[in-house]
Amino acid sequence: MSRNYRRRKRHTGVPQDYKPARGTVILDGHPIYVNEDALDDYELLESYEQLEAQNPAATIRIVKLIFNDDTEYEKVKKLAQVDGRVSIRKMSDFLASAMEQMSPNF
């Protein structure tokens, strides 16, 4: 037996599959709280299906599901502002970044 095997038995560590119910993602250097339970929500899956069916309005529903706290949603909208308007491209980039940080295998 190697020394690593014996060491592993003594130091069990923290389970790697534990995730807090409410996490944080970093968007443009700002921490934003997200609803990680949204990944297990059927409505999110339906919204992605609508997005795949060329319905861009589904993006709004997805963003509201993930950033379900009104203050966090407003923070994201402020970060996505370009020349006084909320940029669709920037909001989509934020959504993609948040999804990747919440679940890298999504």
URFENHU-V658737 format. One record per pair of residues at least 12 apart in sequence whose C-alpha atoms are under 10 Angstrom apart, sorted by the first residue. I is the first residue (numbers start at 0). J is the second residue. Records with the same first field share a line. If there is no record, write none. Layout:
BEGIN
I=J  J
END
This chain:
BEGIN
18=35  101
19=34  35  36
20=33  34  35  36  37
21=33  34  35  36  37
22=34  35  36  100  101
23=35  97  100  101
24=93  96  97  98  99  100  101
25=93  96  97  100
26=75  78  79  92  93  94  96  97  100
27=75  78  79  93  96
29=74  75  78
30=71  74
31=66  70  71  72  74  75  97
32=65  66  67  68  70  71  72  74  97
33=62  63  64  65  66  67  68  71  72  97  98  101
34=63  64  65  66  67  68  101
35=64  65  66  98  101  102
36=64  65
37=61  63  64  65  66  67
38=64  65  98  101  102  105
40=64
42=60  61  64
43=57  60  61  62  63  64  65
44=61
45=57  61
46=58  59  60  61  64
47=60  61
55=87
58=87  90  91  94
59=87  90  91  94
61=94
62=75  90  91  93  94  97
65=94  97  98  101
66=94  97
75=89  90  93  94
76=89  90  93
77=90
78=90  93
79=91  92  93
END
